[in-house]
Amino acid sequence: MADDLILETRDLVKEFQGFVAVNGVSLRVKRGSIHALIGPNGAGKTTVFNLLTRFLPATRGSIFYRGDDVTKTAPASLARRGLVRSFQISAVFPSFTALENVRVALQRRLGTSFHFWRSGRSLEVLDDRARELLAAVDLEGLAGTAAGELPYGRKRALEVATTLALEPEVLLLDEPTAGMGHEDVGRTTDLIARVARGRTVLMVEHNLSIVSDLCDRITVLARGSVLAEGSYQEVSKDPAVLEAYIGGAT
């Protein structure tokens, strides 16, 4: 594995009772890059994410992270090693404040994740770091607001903060701007650019303007297979891509 690669798949396959959702995908993500997976609905993008983070077992093929074969590594172990993901569906505790949500993510450091009998005040040692993470996603003024009361775009920003609390080396973002209005899309694009500094980002994104602005490299999937790969300028001119994805979206 080349020194500049941090995440790689080789001939990755996922079958569901005879249906091939991912078919021979070989993906090479460079360290420190922002890499996008794009493609029409049903192309297999989220399934690839689920395979990379071991939420689903691969039918065939291999996954390498930092040069190590992690094809059969447990999801929690991968997360502890720095391969961390977000989800399409909001994943916050709605009755907890923004600060409390981030503290829950930080609690792993204390080794008290299952010490439910301890006073909540034992977590106050995490408050300063939690506030730093909220400030990183422009939520410092909403630290005391219940997560369920946050606007949708701000709730997704909170999810990024809780993800950053796990200190990811590779951050996998699954459709981070889905369902957002124009203002939130712009704010989230800026946020991704900021959090990408010093780490690697692999993202699934339908908004091609975001992909063109942010991403160093793009892999296009169609029907579970890699259709094209390269810079936005390269893949946007590929006739097969125009037919299968870009042409269908304009």
N, C-alpha and C positions, 0 to 999 in steps of 0.2 A: 504494500500500500504506500503510495507516494506520501512524503512528509506533509504536503499541504492539504491532504484530504483528511477530514475529520469524521465523515460519515459516508458509508458506501454500501450499496446493495449489489448483489450479483445474481442475475437471473431469478429474481424474486417472483414467486407464484403463490396465489391464494385461490383455492377452489372451494365453492360452497355447493355440495351435493351435485357435482358435475358442472356447475356454472363457474367459469373462470373469470374472477373479478379483477385479478392482477396477473398479468401474463408476461413473465420473463423481464421484469423491470430491473435494469441496471442503472443505478443512480450514484453520482459522485459529487459530493458536496465539499467545497473547499473551506478550509478554516478561515474564519473572519468574513465570510461572504454573506450576502442576502440572496437566497436561492428560492425561486418560486416553482410550485407545481400548479399548472393550469390545465384546463381542458373542460369539455362540456359536461353537463350533469351525467352522472353514471360512468365517468371515465375511470374511476378507481382511486381518486386522489385521497379521500379520507381513509379508504382501506389501506393504502400505502402508509399513511400516518399510523394507523392502528397496528400495522405490522412492525414498523420501525420502533414503536414504543412498547411492543410486545403485548398490547391489549388483545391481539389476535395472533395465533401461531401461524407461521408460514407453512404452506403445503410443501414447497420446495424452495431452494435457494438459500442465500446467506446474507447476513447483515454484519457489517463491521463498524465499530465505533472506536475512534482513536487507535485503529490498527488491530483491535481485539475482536474476535468472533463473538457476537452477542446474540446470535440467532435464537438461543434458548435461554437467555438471561431473563429473570423475573422483572416485571415492570417496575416494581419499587426499587429494585437494585439499580436498574438503568437510571431512574430519576435521581437516586443518590449519587450516581457517577456524573450527573450533569446533563443528561438528555431529558428535557422537560417539555411538556406540551400544554397547550390550551385546547379548548373544545368549542365546537360550533354553538352549543347550548350553554347558556349562562350557568356558571358553577360557583356561586357565592352563597354564603349563609345569609338569607334575606333579613333575619331579625337581629343579626349582629351589626355593629357599626363597621364602617370602613376600616377603622383602626383595629378592631377586634378580628376582622377577617384576615388582615395581614399578620396579626399576632399568632393566629392559629397556624398559618403557614410557617412562621418563624419558630414555633414551639419545638419542632424537631431538634433544634440545636440544644435545647435544655435537657433532652432525654426524658421529658415528663408528659409525652403525648397522651398516655393512658392513665395518668394520675388524676382521675376525676374528683378525688376526695380533697385535693389541695385547694386552697383559697385562690380565687381569681387574681388576687393581688400578687401572687407569686410570678405572674406573667408581666408585671409592670416593668421588669428589667428589659423587656423587649420593646418598650414603647418608643424609645429614641430611634431605633433602627426601623420600626414600623412607620414612623413619621417621615423618615428619610425616603423610604420606598413610596409612600403616598405623595411626597413632594416630587419624586421622579416622574410620576404620571399625572402631575397637576391636580392632585386631590387633597393637598394638605388642608385646605379650607373646609373639607367635608369629612374630616376624620371622625367626627361624632355623629354623622348621619347614618341611619340604618341603611344597609346595602339595598334592601328592597325598595327604598324610597329614591334611590339614585336614578337619573335618566339613563336610558339604555346605553348610550355611548360612554357615560361615566362608569357604568357598571362593568363594561368591558375593560375599561382602563383599570378598574380595581382588580379584575382577574389577572391583568398583566402584572400588577404589583404583587399579588400573591404568588404568581409564577416566579417573579424575580427573587422572592424571598427564599426560594429553593436554590439560588445561586447557579442558574443554568449556564453551561458552557455552550450547549446547542439548544436554542429555543424554537420549538415547533408551534406555529400559529395556524390554527385551522379556521379560515375565513374570518379574520379579525374585524373586518368592516361590514360583515353581512347585516343587513337590516338597518344600517345607519343612515341618517340624513347627511346632507352635504357638509355641514359644519363639523359634525363628529367624524366624518371620513377624513377631512383635512387634519383634524387634531390627532386622530389615530395614526395617520401616515407619519406625521412629525414624531409621534411617540415611538413608533417602530424604528425610525431612523436613529433616535436617541438611544434606545435600549440595545440596538445592534452594535454600538461601539464596544469593542472589546470582546464580542461574542459572535457566534454564528447563528443565523436565522434561516430556517426553512419554513416557508409559508404556502398555504393554499389560499388563493385569492382569485375572485371572479372579476374584480375591478381592474381592467387592463391599464388604466391610467396610473394606478398605484404601482402595478407591476413594472411599468416602463420607467417610473420615477425612482423606484427603490432598488430594484433587483439587478444584481450583477449577472446572474445566469438564470435561465428559465428552461424547465423541462415540461414539454407538452405531452399529456396523456390522452389517449382516445381508446375506448373499449379495452381498458386495462393494460395497454401497451404504450411504450414510448414512441411518440410520433415524430418528435423533433426535439433538439436541444441546442442552446446557444444563447447569445444576447437577445434582448428584445428586438433589436433591429434585424437580427438574423431570422428569428422564428416568425416575426410578423410578416416577412416576405415569402415564407415557405408556402407554396401552393397547397400542400396537403393541410397545413395548419389553417390557412384562410378558408378552406372548404369545411374542415371539421369543427373549427372553433370560432375563430375571429369573424369569419364571414357570416356564421350563424348568429353572431351576437350583435351585428350592426344592421 
